Amino acid sequence: MKDTTTTNDRLKGTEKTAPVESESFGNDEGGDAGHGHKMRHGLGWGKGIVSDVKRTILTHWKEEMTNLNSKVIATSFFLYFACIAPAVTFGAIYGKATNNYIGTVEMILATAWCGIVYALIGGQPMMINGGTGPVLAFSEILYKVSKSMDVPFLTLNAWIGIWVAIYMFIGAVMDLNRVIVLCTRFTDEIFSFLISLIFIINAIGSPFSDVGVIHYFDMNHKSHDAYEDQPLYSHWASALLSLIVFIGTTQGKLRMPRLSRL
């Protein structure tokens, strides 16, 4: 009993004398933003960048970059194919959406140098470097805006990238990422719903363009022009085949989560 009491007293003393870290998190009055997190107080202008650099540069990846073994080689090949596949896929879609101003070659080069530079100086594993659905939708809309305004698309895209970089730099200097805990699931879900809705409408049939399965039933659609000289060609058969593939692909995607549980 004596040893047990002494141990309990020591634990209580440790709990009483343990220092409370209050530098990076808010107190009960100012910090709790909900969701189990507390909003971190600002570190001062520019100090957040210095802190991130100290935690990443020549720290976590130094041993991995200098320790060449079979696991590193296998992981490198896996990441290569995991990065090159979406780059090629999105590059083809980008080429169609931007009239080949941005294509597969540009996507591969951009994914390569952005991934290498970010891996060396960034260190955020959740970062997605490469083509994504939201960026694709934005680029497609931006190309249409450039055509309506009669301005060069690549020049407009470059200036938007420069201004985004300036805004991101200002946000990093002012340590604005501490307010990310204020964002709820609604912010993420409503944005995902918007992007999904854009792709669904374009797949079924957009009322603002001639893209979609429904438009294939139109005999005067441009997709039938290449086969108008063939007497056995039927635009109804082509449209029905496209509809069957469309429904089959959708059903397959909906059943994939069920198959993964088997």
Rosetta silent file (secondary structure, phi, psi, omega in degrees, C-alpha in Angstrom):
SEQUENCE: MKDTTTTNDRLKGTEKTAPVESESFGNDEGGDAGHGHKMRHGLGWGKGIVSDVKRTILTHWKEEMTNLNSKVIATSFFLYFACIAPAVTFGAIYGKATNNYIGTVEMILATAWCGIVYALIGGQPMMINGGTGPVLAFSEILYKVSKSMDVPFLTLNAWIGIWVAIYMFIGAVMDLNRVIVLCTRFTDEIFSFLISLIFIINAIGSPFSDVGVIHYFDMNHKSHDAYEDQPLYSHWASALLSLIVFIGTTQGKLRMPRLSRL
SCORE:     score description
SCORE:     0.000 S_00000001
   1 L     0.000  -33.993 -179.083    0.000    0.000    0.000 S_00000001
   2 H   -65.659  -41.586  179.558    2.851    2.327    0.726 S_00000001
   3 H   -66.616  -37.964 -179.667    4.327    1.937   -2.738 S_00000001
   4 H   -65.674  -43.191  179.694    0.925    2.436   -4.350 S_00000001
   5 H   -63.982  -40.937  179.843    0.253    5.627   -2.405 S_00000001
   6 H   -64.157  -41.282  178.965    3.670    6.990   -3.231 S_00000001
   7 H   -63.850  -42.145  178.643    3.153    6.285   -6.922 S_00000001
   8 H   -64.159  -40.514  178.344   -0.246    7.983   -6.901 S_00000001
   9 H   -63.319  -38.245  178.659    1.178   11.006   -5.136 S_00000001
  10 H   -65.093  -42.885  178.714    3.919   11.258   -7.728 S_00000001
  11 H   -62.833  -41.920  178.310    1.424   11.074  -10.565 S_00000001
  12 H   -63.645  -40.114  178.485   -0.701   13.783   -8.969 S_00000001
  13 H   -65.184  -36.402  177.560    2.332   15.943   -8.467 S_00000001
  14 H   -65.692  -40.578  179.133    3.303   15.470  -12.104 S_00000001
  15 H   -66.503  -34.462 -179.032   -0.161   16.480  -13.241 S_00000001
  16 H   -73.940  -35.422 -174.452   -0.097   19.588  -11.095 S_00000001
  17 H   -95.494   -0.606 -178.480    3.343   20.701  -12.141 S_00000001
  18 L   -67.440  130.942 -179.701    3.069   19.821  -15.840 S_00000001
  19 L   -71.033  145.839  179.120    3.498   22.962  -17.953 S_00000001
  20 L  -102.574  122.911  179.704    0.627   23.986  -20.157 S_00000001
  21 L   -80.449  113.947 -177.840    1.543   24.933  -23.706 S_00000001
  22 L  -122.697   11.497 -178.168   -0.357   28.098  -24.478 S_00000001
  23 L   -76.630  -41.958 -170.458    1.783   29.625  -27.161 S_00000001
  24 L  -103.687   -3.545 -179.872    0.230   28.030  -30.198 S_00000001
  25 L  -129.465  150.962 -178.001   -3.354   27.421  -29.101 S_00000001
  26 L   -76.926  163.330  177.142   -6.063   29.703  -27.886 S_00000001
  27 L   -84.351 -172.475 -177.347   -7.570   29.633  -24.414 S_00000001
  28 L   -65.303  -27.827 -177.276  -11.154   28.787  -23.548 S_00000001
  29 L   -80.047  -43.971 -168.330  -12.296   32.303  -24.325 S_00000001
  30 L  -106.660  -13.881 -166.311  -10.636   32.978  -27.626 S_00000001
  31 L  -107.422  -32.214 -168.753   -9.589   29.796  -29.300 S_00000001
  32 E   -67.849  113.180 -179.890  -12.108   26.999  -29.461 S_00000001
  33 E  -100.568   11.045 -178.390  -13.502   26.985  -32.975 S_00000001
  34 E    85.813 -179.576  176.798  -15.405   23.725  -32.549 S_00000001
  35 L    62.720   19.966  178.776  -14.795   20.397  -34.280 S_00000001
  36 L    78.573    8.457 -179.282  -12.381   19.374  -31.503 S_00000001
  37 E  -120.188  159.796  174.249   -9.743   21.916  -32.539 S_00000001
  38 E  -123.418  139.177 -175.568   -8.589   25.213  -31.158 S_00000001
  39 L   -73.212  130.648 -177.552   -7.536   28.111  -33.286 S_00000001
  40 L   -80.102  136.917  176.001   -3.842   28.815  -33.060 S_00000001
  41 L   -69.498  151.432 -179.521   -2.718   32.337  -32.269 S_00000001
  42 L   -63.557  141.745  179.042   -0.648   34.088  -34.908 S_00000001
  43 L   -88.128   -0.942 -174.640    3.091   33.638  -34.721 S_00000001
  44 L   101.584  153.712 -176.599    3.779   37.058  -36.177 S_00000001
  45 L   -61.881  123.071  176.983    4.323   38.129  -39.734 S_00000001
  46 L    85.074  -16.501 -176.677    6.705   35.796  -41.510 S_00000001
  47 H   -72.990  -26.869  177.028    7.412   33.635  -38.461 S_00000001
  48 H   -65.354  -39.014  177.490    5.099   30.885  -39.699 S_00000001
  49 H   -65.446  -43.025  179.078    7.190   30.483  -42.858 S_00000001
  50 H   -62.096  -40.803  179.353   10.400   30.362  -40.815 S_00000001
  51 H   -65.367  -41.564  178.455    8.870   27.751  -38.522 S_00000001
  52 H   -66.070  -39.847  179.487    7.751   25.585  -41.446 S_00000001
  53 H   -63.736  -40.878  179.622   11.157   25.817  -43.113 S_00000001
  54 H   -65.537  -29.623 -178.852   12.902   24.737  -39.917 S_00000001
  55 H   -85.057  -14.887 -173.370   10.590   21.734  -39.645 S_00000001
  56 H  -116.870  -48.669 -174.180   10.964   20.604  -43.269 S_00000001
  57 L   -63.471  124.523  176.526   14.229   21.680  -44.924 S_00000001
  58 L    55.837   35.692  178.929   16.921   19.012  -44.445 S_00000001
  59 L  -123.861  -84.664 -169.124   14.879   17.227  -41.764 S_00000001
  60 L   -70.487  -29.305 -174.779   12.212   14.636  -42.522 S_00000001
  61 L  -102.118   -2.573 -176.975   13.296   13.709  -46.070 S_00000001
  62 H   -63.649  -44.492 -179.441   17.080   13.877  -45.688 S_00000001
  63 H   -68.111  -36.595 -179.711   17.390   10.282  -44.519 S_00000001
  64 H   -69.679  -36.110 -178.848   14.976    9.039  -47.180 S_00000001
  65 H   -74.699  -26.336 -177.411   16.800   10.844  -49.983 S_00000001
  66 H  -101.031   -4.211 -178.712   20.234    9.562  -48.912 S_00000001
  67 L  -110.707   88.058 -177.226   19.198    6.004  -47.990 S_00000001
  68 L   -84.831  118.908  177.086   18.758    4.161  -51.288 S_00000001
  69 L  -146.309 -176.387 -176.354   17.230    0.708  -50.850 S_00000001
  70 H   -65.087  -34.401  179.790   14.649   -1.564  -52.448 S_00000001
  71 H   -67.230  -39.461  178.324   11.738    0.079  -50.629 S_00000001
  72 H   -64.702  -42.503  179.835   12.710    3.534  -51.892 S_00000001
  73 H   -64.723  -44.473  179.678   13.016    2.228  -55.461 S_00000001
  74 H   -63.514  -41.987  178.996    9.643    0.451  -55.290 S_00000001
  75 H   -66.003  -37.452  179.842    7.946    3.518  -53.821 S_00000001
  76 H   -64.733  -43.522  178.170    9.497    5.762  -56.464 S_00000001
  77 H   -65.275  -39.810  179.383    8.188    3.576  -59.307 S_00000001
  78 H   -63.026  -45.706  179.291    4.746    3.418  -57.705 S_00000001
  79 H   -67.143  -32.074  178.071    4.557    7.198  -57.315 S_00000001
  80 H   -60.886  -50.265 -179.316    5.811    7.662  -60.865 S_00000001
  81 H   -70.632  -31.853  177.992    2.916    5.689  -62.331 S_00000001
  82 H   -68.149  -26.783  178.990    0.489    7.203  -59.802 S_00000001
  83 H   -91.179  -35.580 -175.356    1.490   10.688  -61.008 S_00000001
  84 H   -74.485  -31.249 -178.124    1.912   10.023  -64.723 S_00000001
  85 H   -64.254  -53.070  177.511   -1.502    8.375  -65.172 S_00000001
  86 H   -66.907  -28.191  178.570   -3.654   11.352  -64.072 S_00000001
  87 H   -64.982  -42.947  178.522   -1.274   13.746  -65.839 S_00000001
  88 H   -68.056  -43.105 -178.179   -1.844   11.989  -69.169 S_00000001
  89 H   -64.324  -52.105 -179.853   -5.594   11.635  -68.580 S_00000001
  90 H   -67.311  -29.927  177.192   -6.166   15.199  -67.487 S_00000001
  91 H   -61.844  -41.049  177.629   -3.795   16.435  -70.191 S_00000001
  92 H   -65.180  -39.498  179.186   -6.032   14.956  -72.869 S_00000001
  93 H   -70.155  -39.342  176.151   -9.117   16.529  -71.276 S_00000001
  94 H   -59.376  -42.548  179.569   -7.299   19.859  -70.893 S_00000001
  95 H   -60.806  -37.529  178.364   -6.394   19.770  -74.575 S_00000001
  96 H   -72.979  -35.510 -176.453  -10.023   19.316  -75.529 S_00000001
  97 H   -78.906  -26.779 -175.318  -11.241   22.007  -73.116 S_00000001
  98 L  -115.345   16.827  179.494   -8.625   24.624  -74.034 S_00000001
  99 L    58.694   39.628  176.112   -8.222   23.935  -77.758 S_00000001
 100 L    66.880   16.364  170.446   -4.805   22.326  -77.107 S_00000001
 101 L   -68.753  -35.110  173.473   -3.341   25.397  -75.426 S_00000001
 102 L  -124.739  120.680 -176.710   -2.750   23.096  -72.450 S_00000001
 103 L  -130.449 -158.342 -176.078   -2.243   19.438  -73.288 S_00000001
 104 H   -66.372  -42.375 -178.933   -0.617   16.231  -72.120 S_00000001
 105 H   -62.564  -44.590  179.591    2.974   17.463  -72.511 S_00000001
 106 H   -64.066  -38.100  179.476    2.292   20.612  -70.501 S_00000001
 107 H   -67.095  -40.639  179.050    0.554   18.610  -67.769 S_00000001
 108 H   -64.888  -45.622  179.317    3.444   16.146  -67.465 S_00000001
 109 H   -63.479  -44.472 -178.921    6.033   18.942  -67.279 S_00000001
 110 H   -65.021  -42.708  178.571    3.995   20.968  -64.778 S_00000001
 111 H   -63.858  -37.903 -177.797    3.330   17.935  -62.572 S_00000001
 112 H   -66.396  -55.694 -173.170    7.020   16.969  -62.666 S_00000001
 113 H   -73.532  -33.367  176.209    8.627   20.268  -61.714 S_00000001
 114 H   -66.397  -41.960  179.356    5.901   21.260  -59.237 S_00000001
 115 H   -65.302  -41.591 -179.171    6.121   17.880  -57.516 S_00000001
 116 H   -66.834  -48.066 -178.794    9.933   17.917  -57.309 S_00000001
 117 H   -64.067  -43.515 -178.210   10.170   21.494  -56.027 S_00000001
 118 H   -68.095  -35.001  178.065    7.343   21.048  -53.544 S_00000001
 119 H   -65.683  -31.840 -178.084    8.791   17.777  -52.237 S_00000001
 120 H   -80.458  -35.414 -173.627   12.116   19.492  -51.556 S_00000001
 121 H  -118.342   -8.438 -176.233   10.862   22.668  -49.871 S_00000001
 122 L   -98.151  -73.703  177.527    7.241   21.966  -48.884 S_00000001
 123 L    87.596   15.388  177.507    6.781   18.707  -47.086 S_00000001
 124 L   -94.571  109.142 -176.006    2.962   18.692  -46.910 S_00000001
 125 L   -70.669  -17.813 -178.634    1.869   15.103  -47.698 S_00000001
 126 L   -84.804   -4.551 -177.327   -1.781   16.118  -48.209 S_00000001
 127 L   -73.415  137.010  177.471   -0.924   18.436  -51.092 S_00000001
 128 L  -104.525  112.553  177.124   -2.171   17.368  -54.536 S_00000001
 129 L  -102.895  113.118 -179.587    0.259   18.326  -57.302 S_00000001
 130 L   141.360 -172.380 -178.828   -1.267   17.817  -60.706 S_00000001
 131 L   -74.434  138.507  176.566   -4.518   18.069  -62.560 S_00000001
 132 L  -134.970  165.945 -179.628   -7.759   17.960  -60.606 S_00000001
 133 H   -61.099  -47.362  179.345  -11.422   18.332  -61.441 S_00000001
 134 H   -60.125  -41.762  179.800  -11.891   21.819  -59.942 S_00000001
 135 H   -67.338  -36.969  177.495   -8.845   23.212  -61.754 S_00000001
 136 H   -63.518  -45.664  178.586  -10.010   21.621  -65.000 S_00000001
 137 H   -62.806  -39.772  178.373  -13.470   23.185  -64.662 S_00000001
 138 H   -65.455  -41.997 -179.211  -11.897   26.547  -63.859 S_00000001
 139 H   -66.071  -37.351  178.608   -9.531   26.345  -66.852 S_00000001
 140 H   -65.061  -43.741  177.927  -12.379   25.461  -69.191 S_00000001
 141 H   -66.111  -39.197  179.743  -14.433   28.435  -68.001 S_00000001
 142 H   -63.814  -37.345  177.646  -11.371   30.678  -68.173 S_00000001
 143 H   -64.194  -40.938  177.947  -10.772   29.667  -71.797 S_00000001
 144 H   -66.063  -37.217  177.438  -14.351   30.603  -72.687 S_00000001
 145 H   -64.892  -41.801  179.404  -13.953   33.928  -70.875 S_00000001
 146 H   -63.969  -35.589  178.004  -10.744   34.664  -72.782 S_00000001
 147 H   -69.428  -39.511  179.833  -12.511   33.952  -76.072 S_00000001
 148 H   -70.343  -31.557  179.055  -15.435   36.210  -75.172 S_00000001
 149 H   -88.430   -7.850 -179.592  -13.077   39.005  -74.073 S_00000001
 150 L    59.793   48.336  175.979  -10.803   38.480  -77.107 S_00000001
 151 L  -124.189  153.621  179.029   -7.645   38.168  -74.999 S_00000001
 152 L   -62.912  131.859 -176.633   -4.900   35.502  -75.229 S_00000001
 153 H   -66.132  -46.602 -177.407   -5.783   32.541  -73.026 S_00000001
 154 H   -64.007  -37.594  177.432   -2.231   31.691  -71.946 S_00000001
 155 H   -65.497  -44.787  177.934   -1.491   35.304  -71.014 S_00000001
 156 H   -63.021  -41.726  179.018   -4.687   35.558  -68.962 S_00000001
 157 H   -64.754  -39.360  179.111   -3.958   32.227  -67.295 S_00000001
 158 H   -65.155  -42.919 -179.677   -0.396   33.306  -66.455 S_00000001
 159 H   -67.367  -35.782  175.560   -1.516   36.578  -64.867 S_00000001
 160 H   -64.341  -40.812  176.552   -4.129   34.767  -62.795 S_00000001
 161 H   -62.608  -39.036  178.529   -1.416   32.389  -61.593 S_00000001
 162 H   -64.564  -44.750 -179.623    0.836   35.323  -60.650 S_00000001
 163 H   -67.348  -37.004  175.568   -1.918   37.041  -58.667 S_00000001
 164 H   -63.264  -40.570  177.759   -2.835   33.775  -56.914 S_00000001
 165 H   -62.680  -39.167  178.118    0.829   33.341  -55.976 S_00000001
 166 H   -64.564  -44.692  178.894    0.886   36.881  -54.556 S_00000001
 167 H   -62.897  -41.214  179.461   -2.247   36.240  -52.502 S_00000001
 168 H   -65.695  -37.753  178.635   -0.851   32.945  -51.223 S_00000001
 169 H   -66.212  -42.143  177.613    2.425   34.605  -50.260 S_00000001
 170 H   -62.898  -41.907  178.211    0.583   37.335  -48.357 S_00000001
 171 H   -63.151  -37.726  178.479   -1.525   34.689  -46.612 S_00000001
 172 H   -69.512  -40.247  179.895    1.605   32.742  -45.638 S_00000001
 173 H   -64.423  -39.975 -179.204    3.380   35.852  -44.341 S_00000001
 174 L   -85.334    1.114  176.784    0.350   36.819  -42.235 S_00000001
 175 L    58.014   46.937 -177.589   -0.075   33.193  -41.034 S_00000001
 176 H   -77.818   -8.275 -179.589   -3.706   33.066  -42.160 S_00000001
 177 H   -69.397   -8.763  179.177   -3.777   29.262  -42.203 S_00000001
 178 H   -70.988  -17.164 -179.404   -4.609   29.333  -38.504 S_00000001
 179 H   -89.825    6.109 -177.918   -8.230   30.184  -39.364 S_00000001
 180 H   -65.747  -23.741 -179.635   -8.686   26.946  -41.336 S_00000001
 181 H   -69.250  -14.518  178.549  -10.300   25.370  -38.265 S_00000001
 182 H   -78.597  -15.377  178.608  -13.244   27.722  -38.757 S_00000001
 183 L   -76.456  133.951 -179.237  -14.159   25.962  -42.000 S_00000001
 184 L  -101.732  178.697  177.599  -16.852   23.329  -41.578 S_00000001
 185 H   -64.345  -25.144 -179.422  -17.790   20.275  -43.611 S_00000001
 186 H   -61.708  -39.269 -179.744  -20.362   22.410  -45.409 S_00000001
 187 H   -61.016  -42.676 -179.205  -17.603   24.397  -47.139 S_00000001
 188 H   -72.717  -43.054 -174.160  -16.028   21.240  -48.516 S_00000001
 189 H   -71.804  -37.523 -179.472  -19.255   19.468  -49.422 S_00000001
 190 H   -69.795  -33.055  176.705  -20.928   22.382  -51.228 S_00000001
 191 H   -70.900  -40.905  177.160  -17.789   22.891  -53.314 S_00000001
 192 H   -63.961  -37.798  177.900  -17.583   19.170  -54.117 S_00000001
 193 H   -63.719  -39.879  178.890  -21.271   19.214  -55.047 S_00000001
 194 H   -63.181  -46.359 -179.707  -20.673   22.106  -57.460 S_00000001
 195 H   -65.194  -42.772  179.117  -17.787   20.349  -59.211 S_00000001
 196 H   -63.249  -38.902 -179.533  -19.690   17.056  -59.391 S_00000001
 197 H   -64.728  -36.760  178.502  -22.730   18.827  -60.804 S_00000001
 198 H   -62.592  -45.898 -178.628  -20.642   20.394  -63.576 S_00000001
 199 H   -71.036  -34.731  178.998  -19.279   17.023  -64.714 S_00000001
 200 H   -66.470  -44.188  179.379  -22.679   15.307  -64.418 S_00000001
 201 H   -63.650  -41.015  178.884  -24.384   17.960  -66.540 S_00000001
 202 H   -67.036  -30.006  179.141  -21.628   17.786  -69.156 S_00000001
 203 H   -75.933  -41.037 -178.930  -21.924   13.995  -69.276 S_00000001
 204 H   -76.265  -49.754 -179.439  -25.708   13.900  -69.621 S_00000001
 205 L   158.683  106.144 -178.914  -26.109   16.941  -71.841 S_00000001
 206 L   -78.450  134.527  177.436  -25.270   20.551  -71.206 S_00000001
 207 L   -73.846  -11.653 -176.802  -27.890   23.075  -72.329 S_00000001
 208 L  -101.093   -3.207  178.577  -25.115   25.588  -73.059 S_00000001
 209 L  -151.397  176.253 -178.505  -23.036   23.393  -75.393 S_00000001
 210 L   -99.280   32.281 -179.976  -23.331   20.345  -77.633 S_00000001
 211 L  -104.009  133.191  177.374  -21.521   18.033  -75.208 S_00000001
 212 L   135.548  160.581 -176.555  -23.332   15.093  -73.634 S_00000001
 213 L   -64.409  -37.849 -177.152  -25.076   11.813  -74.356 S_00000001
 214 H   -60.397  -37.598 -176.817  -28.426   13.453  -75.101 S_00000001
 215 H   -68.651  -18.734  179.352  -26.953   15.497  -77.957 S_00000001
 216 H   -68.579  -18.401  178.583  -25.809   12.305  -79.724 S_00000001
 217 H   -78.685   -7.789  176.602  -29.460   11.589  -80.592 S_00000001
 218 L   -82.216  123.778 -176.803  -29.455   14.684  -82.787 S_00000001
 219 L   -64.432  -26.954 -177.781  -28.827   13.670  -86.387 S_00000001
 220 L   -93.285   12.045  178.879  -27.076   17.002  -87.097 S_00000001
 221 L   -68.381  146.669 -174.725  -24.605   16.684  -84.224 S_00000001
 222 H   -66.280  -19.349  179.502  -20.996   17.192  -85.244 S_00000001
 223 H   -69.551  -17.535  179.802  -19.966   13.768  -83.927 S_00000001
 224 H   -94.533   -3.754 -175.330  -21.846   12.159  -86.845 S_00000001
 225 H   -66.055  -34.302 -177.195  -20.200   14.254  -89.556 S_00000001
 226 H   -70.468  -15.997 -176.368  -17.259   11.904  -90.022 S_00000001
 227 H  -116.407   14.239 -176.483  -19.581    8.980  -90.850 S_00000001
 228 L   -69.903  -20.207  179.235  -22.203   10.703  -93.002 S_00000001
 229 L   -85.372   -8.131 -179.305  -20.809    9.112  -96.180 S_00000001
 230 L   -89.939  120.280 -174.753  -21.235    5.573  -94.824 S_00000001
 231 L   -68.186  -27.575 -177.746  -24.619    4.143  -95.852 S_00000001
 232 L   -88.234   -1.041 -178.110  -24.797    1.630  -92.985 S_00000001
 233 L   -78.185  137.528  178.226  -24.112    4.198  -90.295 S_00000001
 234 L  -128.946  122.789 -179.793  -27.004    5.034  -87.968 S_00000001
 235 H   -70.314  -24.674  175.736  -26.822    7.896  -85.531 S_00000001
 236 H   -66.457  -42.579  178.864  -29.528    6.179  -83.444 S_00000001
 237 H   -65.087  -41.707  178.306  -27.332    3.109  -82.983 S_00000001
 238 H   -64.084  -41.614  179.718  -24.334    5.253  -82.073 S_00000001
 239 H   -67.408  -41.551  178.912  -26.385    7.269  -79.587 S_00000001
 240 H   -65.761  -38.106  177.143  -27.895    4.158  -77.977 S_00000001
 241 H   -64.160  -41.195  177.064  -24.451    2.559  -77.657 S_00000001
 242 H   -63.324  -38.862  178.627  -23.153    5.713  -75.986 S_00000001
 243 H   -66.361  -40.157  178.256  -26.122    5.662  -73.612 S_00000001
 244 H   -64.372  -44.038  177.534  -25.513    2.006  -72.707 S_00000001
 245 H   -62.767  -39.030  178.971  -21.825    2.686  -72.014 S_00000001
 246 H   -62.209  -48.057  179.986  -22.832    5.727  -69.960 S_00000001
 247 H   -67.163  -40.968  179.235  -25.286    3.729  -67.820 S_00000001
 248 H   -63.653  -40.896  177.855  -22.874    0.801  -67.471 S_00000001
 249 H   -64.422  -41.553  178.951  -20.037    3.023  -66.332 S_00000001
 250 H   -64.523  -44.758  178.601  -22.282    4.734  -63.777 S_00000001
 251 H   -63.182  -40.198  177.770  -23.571    1.422  -62.426 S_00000001
 252 H   -62.199  -40.632  178.721  -20.040    0.052  -62.194 S_00000001
 253 H   -67.106  -37.186 -179.863  -18.878    3.059  -60.217 S_00000001
 254 H   -71.227  -27.346 -179.036  -21.838    2.799  -57.839 S_00000001
 255 H   -89.088  -12.448 -178.400  -21.196   -0.912  -57.235 S_00000001
 256 H   -60.722  -42.489  177.428  -17.447   -0.603  -56.640 S_00000001
 257 H   -60.560  -34.285  178.609  -17.763    0.310  -52.916 S_00000001
 258 H   -69.147  -39.049  179.428  -19.921   -2.798  -52.391 S_00000001
 259 H   -66.423  -32.234 -179.297  -17.390   -5.024  -54.130 S_00000001
 260 H   -69.087  -20.469  179.294  -14.565   -3.684  -51.961 S_00000001
 261 L   -85.484  -11.968 -178.256  -16.373   -4.939  -48.827 S_00000001
 262 L   -73.407    0.000    0.000  -16.586   -8.523  -50.117 S_00000001
